[in-house]
């Protein structure tokens, strides 16, 4: 996305196409079957949401951040519509977050991905330095209505 981008990035919640976001996420591998109510609740309780829009005003990408805006932030639900992939849009959205005034001082960023390590590696993400220090409590994912 060098030069003049065909996309506009925004963190204005009112611009988000919640139906489109729900459609993407309910078909994703990480929250398959998630209800629209759950998507709305997750977005409402996020520290930041970012949407990418094409020249026609259609939403082409989305991500959200959960954070204390000081020490820790977790990138979640990064999604680029298949018709817009391969154009650097996910990287542009992450860079937008890194430059956001509320997140400039965050020291530790985390994310989880099954297959997009090559997208995030150039942005400074690496495997955990001390994975044995990290623990997780994970309940099986089950969508609720």
PAGU-24627 format. One record per atom (N, C-alpha, C, O): residue in one letter; atom name; x, y, z. Coordinates in steps of 0.05 Angstrom, whole numbers, plus 5000, padded with zeros to 4 digits. Example, Ala and Ser with C-alpha at 12.3 -4.5 7.8 and 13.67 -1.06 7.14 Angstrom:
% PAGU-24627
 res atom    u    v    w
   A    N 5264 4886 5156
   A   CA 5246 4910 5156
   A    C 5264 4934 5156
   A    O 5285 4934 5169
   S    N 5257 4955 5142
   S   CA 5273 4979 5143
   S    C 5258 5001 5157
   S    O 5268 5023 5161
END
This chain:
% PAGU-24627
 res atom    u    v    w
   X    N 5017 4976 5000
   X   CA 5000 5000 5000
   X    C 5017 5025 5000
   X    O 5014 5043 5016
   X    N 5036 5026 4982
   X   CA 5053 5049 4980
   X    C 5039 5070 4963
   X    O 5021 5064 4947
   X    N 5047 5095 4967
   X   CA 5035 5117 4952
   X    C 5006 5122 4962
   X    O 5000 5118 4985
   X    N 4990 5131 4944
   X   CA 4962 5137 4951
   X    C 4946 5111 4953
   X    O 4942 5097 4934
   X    N 4937 5105 4977
   X   CA 4923 5080 4982
   X    C 4894 5082 4972
   X    O 4881 5102 4974
   X    N 4884 5060 4961
   X   CA 4856 5059 4954
   X    C 4838 5054 4978
   X    O 4813 5051 4975
   X    N 4849 5052 5002
   X   CA 4834 5047 5026
   X    C 4835 5070 5046
   X    O 4855 5085 5047
   X    N 4814 5072 5061
   X   CA 4813 5092 5083
   X    C 4811 5076 5109
   X    O 4793 5059 5111
   X    N 4828 5082 5128
   X   CA 4827 5068 5154
   X    C 4815 5087 5174
   X    O 4820 5111 5174
   X    N 4799 5076 5192
   X   CA 4786 5093 5212
   X    C 4782 5077 5237
   X    O 4779 5052 5237
   X    N 4781 5091 5260
   X   CA 4774 5079 5285
   X    C 4747 5089 5295
   X    O 4740 5086 5319
   X    N 4731 5100 5277
   X   CA 4704 5110 5284
   X    C 4685 5086 5285
   X    O 4679 5074 5264
   X    N 4675 5080 5308
   X   CA 4658 5057 5312
   X    C 4633 5059 5295
   X    O 4623 5038 5285
   X    N 4622 5083 5291
   X   CA 4598 5086 5275
   X    C 4601 5079 5246
   X    O 4581 5074 5232
   X    N 4626 5078 5236
   X   CA 4631 5071 5208
   X    C 4631 5041 5203
   X    O 4628 5032 5180
   X    N 4634 5025 5224
   X   CA 4637 4996 5221
   X    C 4611 4983 5210
   X    O 4589 4991 5218
   X    N 4615 4964 5192
   X   CA 4593 4949 5181
   X    C 4590 4923 5198
   X    O 4602 4903 5191
   X    N 4574 4925 5219
   X   CA 4573 4903 5238
   X    C 4563 4877 5226
   X    O 4572 4855 5233
   X    N 4545 4879 5207
   X   CA 4535 4854 5194
   X    C 4557 4841 5178
   X    O 4560 4817 5178
   X    N 4573 4857 5164
   X   CA 4596 4847 5148
   X    C 4617 4834 5167
   X    O 4627 4812 5161
   X    N 4623 4848 5188
   X   CA 4643 4838 5208
   X    C 4633 4812 5219
   X    O 4648 4792 5221
   X    N 4608 4811 5227
   X   CA 4597 4786 5237
   X    C 4599 4763 5217
   X    O 4606 4741 5224
   X    N 4593 4769 5192
   X   CA 4595 4749 5171
   X    C 4623 4738 5168
   X    O 4627 4714 5165
   X    N 4643 4756 5170
   X   CA 4671 4747 5168
   X    C 4678 4729 5192
   X    O 4688 4707 5189
   X    N 4672 4739 5216
   X   CA 4680 4724 5240
   X    C 4666 4698 5244
   X    O 4678 4678 5252
   X    N 4640 4697 5238
   X   CA 4625 4672 5242
   X    C 4635 4650 5224
   X    O 4630 4626 5229
   X    N 4650 4657 5203
   X   CA 4661 4637 5184
   X    C 4691 4634 5188
   X    O 4704 4620 5172
   X    N 4703 4647 5208
   X   CA 4731 4645 5213
   X    C 4738 4619 5228
   X    O 4720 4606 5240
   X    N 4763 4611 5228
   X   CA 4771 4587 5242
   X    C 4772 4592 5272
   X    O 4770 4572 5287
   X    N 4775 4616 5281
   X   CA 4779 4621 5310
   X    C 4754 4625 5326
   X    O 4754 4621 5350
   X    N 4732 4634 5313
   X   CA 4706 4637 5327
   X    C 4683 4628 5310
   X    O 4663 4642 5308
   X    N 4687 4606 5297
   X   CA 4667 4596 5278
   X    C 4640 4594 5292
   X    O 4637 4583 5314
   X    N 4620 4605 5279
   X   CA 4593 4604 5289
   X    C 4586 4626 5310
   X    O 4564 4625 5321
   X    N 4603 4644 5315
   X   CA 4598 4665 5335
   X    C 4572 4680 5327
   X    O 4567 4686 5303
   X    N 4557 4687 5347
   X   CA 4532 4702 5342
   X    C 4537 4732 5338
   X    O 4558 4742 5346
   X    N 4519 4745 5325
   X   CA 4522 4774 5321
   X    C 4522 4788 5348
   X    O 4536 4808 5352
   X    N 4506 4779 5367
   X   CA 4505 4790 5394
   X    C 4533 4789 5407
   X    O 4542 4808 5420
   X    N 4547 4766 5404
   X   CA 4573 4763 5415
   X    C 4594 4781 5401
   X    O 4611 4793 5414
   X    N 4591 4784 5375
   X   CA 4609 4802 5360
   X    C 4605 4830 5370
   X    O 4625 4845 5375
   X    N 4580 4839 5373
   X   CA 4574 4866 5382
   X    C 4585 4871 5410
   X    O 4596 4892 5416
   X    N 4582 4851 5427
   X   CA 4592 4854 5455
   X    C 4622 4856 5455
   X    O 4633 4873 5469
   X    N 4635 4840 5439
   X   CA 4665 4840 5438
   X    C 4674 4867 5427
   X    O 4693 4879 5438
   X    N 4662 4877 5407
   X   CA 4670 4903 5395
   X    C 4665 4925 5416
   X    O 4682 4943 5420
   X    N 4642 4925 5428
   X   CA 4635 4946 5448
   X    C 4656 4946 5471
   X    O 4662 4968 5481
   X    N 4666 4923 5479
   X   CA 4685 4922 5501
   X    C 4714 4923 5493
   X    O 4731 4919 5510
   X    N 4719 4928 5468
   X   CA 4747 4930 5459
   X    C 4758 4958 5464
   X    O 4743 4977 5467
   X    N 4784 4959 5466
   X   CA 4798 4985 5470
   X    C 4798 5002 5445
   X    O 4799 5026 5446
   X    N 4799 4988 5422
   X   CA 4800 5002 5396
   X    C 4790 4983 5375
   X    O 4795 4959 5376
   X    N 4776 4993 5356
   X   CA 4769 4978 5332
   X    C 4778 4994 5308
   X    O 4778 5019 5308
   X    N 4787 4980 5287
   X   CA 4796 4993 5263
   X    C 4782 4980 5239
   X    O 4781 4956 5237
   X    N 4773 4997 5222
   X   CA 4761 4987 5197
   X    C 4775 4999 5173
   X    O 4785 5021 5174
   X    N 4777 4983 5152
   X   CA 4789 4991 5126
   X    C 4766 4992 5106
   X    O 4750 4973 5104
   X    N 4764 5014 5091
   X   CA 4742 5017 5072
   X    C 4754 5023 5045
   X    O 4773 5039 5042
   X    N 4742 5011 5024
   X   CA 4751 5016 4997
   X    C 4739 5043 4987
   X    O 4725 5056 5001
   X    N 4746 5050 4963
   X   CA 4737 5076 4952
   X    C 4707 5079 4950
   X    O 4696 5101 4950
   X    N 4693 5056 4947
   X   CA 4664 5057 4946
   X    C 4651 5058 4974
   X    O 4626 5060 4976
   X    N 4667 5057 4995
   X   CA 4657 5058 5022
   X    C 4650 5031 5034
   X    O 4638 5030 5055
   X    N 4657 5009 5020
   X   CA 4652 4983 5030
   X    C 4674 4974 5049
   X    O 4697 4979 5044
   X    N 4666 4962 5071
   X   CA 4686 4953 5090
   X    C 4702 4930 5078
   X    O 4690 4910 5069
   X    N 4729 4932 5079
   X   CA 4746 4912 5067
   X    C 4763 4898 5088
   X    O 4774 4876 5083
   X    N 4764 4909 5112
   X   CA 4780 4897 5133
   X    C 4772 4907 5161
   X    O 4758 4927 5163
   X    N 4781 4892 5181
   X   CA 4773 4898 5209
   X    C 4794 4886 5227
   X    O 4807 4866 5221
   X    N 4798 4900 5249
   X   CA 4813 4888 5272
   X    C 4804 4902 5297
   X    O 4791 4924 5296
   X    N 4810 4889 5320
   X   CA 4804 4902 5345
   X    C 4827 4897 5364
   X    O 4843 4879 5360
   X    N 4829 4914 5385
   X   CA 4850 4913 5404
   X    C 4838 4912 5432
   X    O 4819 4927 5438
   X    N 4848 4894 5449
   X   CA 4841 4894 5477
   X    C 4867 4902 5491
   X    O 4888 4891 5487
   X    N 4865 4923 5509
   X   CA 4889 4934 5520
   X    C 4884 4951 5545
   X    O 4862 4960 5550
   X    N 4906 4955 5561
   X   CA 4905 4974 5582
   X    C 4916 5001 5573
   X    O 4917 5020 5588
   X    N 4924 5002 5548
   X   CA 4935 5026 5534
   X    C 4961 5037 5547
   X    O 4968 5060 5543
   X    N 4974 5020 5562
   X   CA 4999 5028 5574
   X    C 5021 5007 5571
   X    O 5042 5012 5559
   X    N 5015 4982 5581
   X   CA 5035 4961 5581
   X    C 5029 4938 5562
   X    O 5047 4925 5553
   X    N 5004 4934 5556
   X   CA 4996 4909 5543
   X    C 4974 4914 5522
   X    O 4956 4930 5527
   X    N 4976 4901 5500
   X   CA 4954 4902 5480
   X    C 4954 4875 5465
   X    O 4975 4863 5460
   X    N 4930 4867 5458
   X   CA 4926 4842 5444
   X    C 4910 4848 5418
   X    O 4888 4858 5420
   X    N 4922 4842 5395
   X   CA 4908 4845 5370
   X    C 4890 4821 5365
   X    O 4899 4798 5368
   X    N 4865 4826 5358
   X   CA 4846 4805 5355
   X    C 4829 4809 5330
   X    O 4827 4832 5319
   X    N 4818 4788 5320
   X   CA 4798 4788 5299
   X    C 4808 4804 5274
   X    O 4792 4818 5261
   X    N 4833 4802 5268
   X   CA 4844 4815 5244
   X    C 4833 4800 5220
   X    O 4837 4776 5217
   X    N 4818 4814 5203
   X   CA 4806 4801 5180
   X    C 4806 4820 5156
   X    O 4799 4843 5159
   X    N 4815 4809 5134
   X   CA 4813 4824 5108
   X    C 4796 4807 5089
   X    O 4800 4783 5086
   X    N 4776 4821 5078
   X   CA 4758 4807 5059
   X    C 4775 4794 5037
   X    O 4794 4807 5027
   X    N 4769 4770 5029
   X   CA 4785 4756 5009
   X    C 4790 4772 4983
   X    O 4811 4769 4971
   X    N 4771 4788 4975
   X   CA 4775 4804 4950
   X    C 4796 4826 4953
   X    O 4805 4837 4934
   X    N 4804 4831 4978
   X   CA 4823 4853 4983
   X    C 4849 4843 4994
   X    O 4866 4859 5002
   X    N 4853 4817 4995
   X   CA 4878 4806 5007
   X    C 4901 4809 4987
   X    O 4897 4812 4963
   X    N 4925 4808 4999
   X   CA 4949 4810 4983
   X    C 4957 4838 4976
   X    O 4974 4843 4958
   X    N 4944 4858 4988
   X   CA 4950 4886 4982
   X    C 4962 4901 5005
   X    O 4964 4926 5005
   X    N 4969 4887 5026
   X   CA 4982 4899 5050
   X    C 4962 4912 5069
   X    O 4970 4928 5086
   X    N 4937 4905 5066
   X   CA 4916 4918 5083
   X    C 4919 4910 5112
   X    O 4916 4928 5130
   X    N 4924 4885 5119
   X   CA 4927 4877 5147
   X    C 4950 4892 5160
   X    O 4948 4902 5182
   X    N 4973 4893 5145
   X   CA 4996 4908 5156
   X    C 4989 4938 5160
   X    O 4997 4950 5180
   X    N 4975 4949 5141
   X   CA 4968 4977 5143
   X    C 4950 4982 5168
   X    O 4953 5002 5182
   X    N 4931 4964 5173
   X   CA 4914 4967 5196
   X    C 4930 4965 5222
   X    O 4925 4980 5241
   X    N 4949 4946 5223
   X   CA 4965 4943 5247
   X    C 4983 4968 5251
   X    O 4986 4977 5274
   X    N 4995 4978 5230
   X   CA 5011 5002 5232
   X    C 4994 5026 5242
   X    O 5003 5042 5258
   X    N 4969 5027 5232
   X   CA 4950 5048 5241
   X    C 4947 5046 5272
   X    O 4947 5067 5286
   X    N 4944 5022 5282
   X   CA 4941 5018 5311
   X    C 4967 5027 5325
   X    O 4966 5041 5346
   X    N 4990 5019 5315
   X   CA 5015 5026 5328
   X    C 5020 5056 5330
   X    O 5032 5066 5349
   X    N 5010 5070 5310
   X   CA 5013 5100 5309
   X    C 4990 5114 5324
   X    O 4992 5138 5329
   X    N 4970 5100 5332
   X   CA 4947 5112 5346
   X    C 4956 5125 5372
   X    O 4972 5113 5386
   X    N 4948 5150 5378
   X   CA 4957 5164 5402
   X    C 4953 5148 5428
   X    O 4969 5151 5446
   X    N 4932 5133 5429
   X   CA 4926 5118 5454
   X    C 4944 5094 5458
   X    O 4944 5082 5479
   X    N 4959 5086 5437
   X   CA 4974 5061 5438
   X    C 5004 5064 5433
   X    O 5018 5045 5432
   X    N 5013 5089 5430
   X   CA 5041 5094 5423
   X    C 5060 5083 5445
   X    O 5083 5076 5438
   X    N 5052 5083 5470
   X   CA 5070 5075 5491
   X    C 5067 5046 5499
   X    O 5082 5037 5517
   X    N 5050 5031 5487
   X   CA 5046 5003 5494
   X    C 5072 4988 5489
   X    O 5084 4989 5467
   X    N 5081 4973 5509
   X   CA 5106 4958 5507
   X    C 5103 4930 5496
   X    O 5121 4921 5481
   X    N 5082 4916 5503
   X   CA 5080 4888 5495
   X    C 5054 4884 5479
   X    O 5032 4889 5489
   X    N 5058 4875 5455
   X   CA 5036 4868 5437
   X    C 5035 4838 5432
   X    O 5056 4826 5428
   X    N 5012 4827 5434
   X   CA 5009 4798 5428
   X    C 4988 4794 5407
   X    O 4970 4811 5402
   X    N 4989 4772 5394
   X   CA 4969 4763 5375
   X    C 4972 4733 5372
   X    O 4993 4721 5379
   X    N 4952 4720 5362
   X   CA 4953 4692 5356
   X    C 4943 4688 5327
   X    O 4924 4700 5319
   X    N 4958 4672 5313
   X   CA 4950 4666 5285
   X    C 4958 4638 5278
   X    O 4979 4628 5286
   X    N 4942 4625 5263
   X   CA 4948 4598 5253
   X    C 4966 4599 5229
   X    O 4983 4581 5225
   X    N 4962 4619 5212
   X   CA 4975 4618 5185
   X    C 4985 4644 5174
   X    O 4992 4645 5150
   X    N 4986 4665 5190
   X   CA 4993 4691 5179
   X    C 5019 4703 5192
   X    O 5022 4727 5194
   X    N 5036 4686 5201
   X   CA 5061 4695 5214
   X    C 5077 4713 5195
   X    O 5089 4733 5204
   X    N 5077 4708 5169
   X   CA 5091 4724 5150
   X    C 5080 4752 5147
   X    O 5094 4770 5138
   X    N 5055 4756 5154
   X   CA 5043 4782 5154
   X    C 5053 4799 5177
   X    O 5060 4822 5174
   X    N 5056 4786 5200
   X   CA 5062 4801 5225
   X    C 5092 4803 5231
   X    O 5101 4821 5245
   X    N 5108 4784 5221
   X   CA 5137 4784 5226
   X    C 5150 4811 5218
   X    O 5165 4821 5234
   X    N 5144 4822 5194
   X   CA 5157 4847 5186
   X    C 5148 4871 5204
   X    O 5161 4892 5203
   X    N 5127 4867 5220
   X   CA 5118 4888 5238
   X    C 5130 4886 5266
   X    O 5123 4900 5284
   X    N 5148 4867 5269
   X   CA 5163 4863 5294
   X    C 5153 4841 5312
   X    O 5164 4837 5334
   X    N 5133 4826 5303
   X   CA 5123 4803 5319
   X    C 5142 4780 5316
   X    O 5151 4774 5294
   X    N 5147 4766 5338
   X   CA 5164 4742 5339
   X    C 5151 4721 5357
   X    O 5133 4728 5373
   X    N 5159 4696 5355
   X   CA 5150 4677 5375
   X    C 5157 4687 5403
   X    O 5176 4702 5406
   X    N 5142 4678 5423
   X   CA 5147 4687 5450
   X    C 5175 4679 5458
   X    O 5185 4657 5453
   X    N 5189 4698 5471
   X   CA 5217 4694 5480
   X    C 5218 4673 5502
   X    O 5237 4657 5503
   X    N 5199 4674 5520
   X   CA 5198 4655 5543
   X    C 5171 4642 5544
   X    O 5155 4648 5562
   X    N 5165 4624 5525
   X   CA 5138 4613 5524
   X    C 5131 4597 5550
   X    O 5107 4594 5556
   X    N 5151 4586 5564
   X   CA 5145 4571 5588
   X    C 5134 4589 5611
   X    O 5123 4579 5630
   X    N 5138 4615 5608
   X   CA 5128 4633 5629
   X    C 5098 4639 5625
   X    O 5084 4648 5643
   X    N 5088 4634 5600
   X   CA 5061 4641 5593
   X    C 5042 4618 5599
   X    O 5049 4594 5595
   X    N 5019 4624 5609
   X   CA 4999 4604 5614
   X    C 4973 4614 5602
   X    O 4969 4638 5598
   X    N 4955 4596 5598
   X   CA 4929 4604 5587
   X    C 4907 4587 5600
   X    O 4912 4563 5607
   X    N 4885 4599 5604
   X   CA 4861 4584 5612
   X    C 4841 4586 5589
   X    O 4831 4608 5584
   X    N 4837 4565 5575
   X   CA 4820 4566 5551
   X    C 4796 4547 5554
   X    O 4799 4523 5559
   X    N 4773 4559 5552
   X   CA 4749 4544 5552
   X    C 4743 4537 5523
   X    O 4748 4553 5505
   X    N 4732 4513 5517
   X   CA 4725 4507 5490
   X    C 4707 4528 5478
   X    O 4688 4537 5491
   X    N 4712 4535 5453
   X   CA 4695 4555 5439
   X    C 4668 4543 5432
   X    O 4667 4522 5420
   X    N 4648 4557 5440
   X   CA 4621 4549 5433
   X    C 4605 4575 5430
   X    O 4602 4591 5448
   X    N 4594 4579 5406
   X   CA 4579 4603 5400
   X    C 4553 4603 5416
   X    O 4541 4582 5420
   X    N 4546 4627 5425
   X   CA 4521 4630 5440
   X    C 4503 4650 5425
   X    O 4514 4668 5411
   X    N 4478 4647 5427
   X   CA 4460 4665 5412
   X    C 4453 4689 5429
   X    O 4439 4707 5419
END
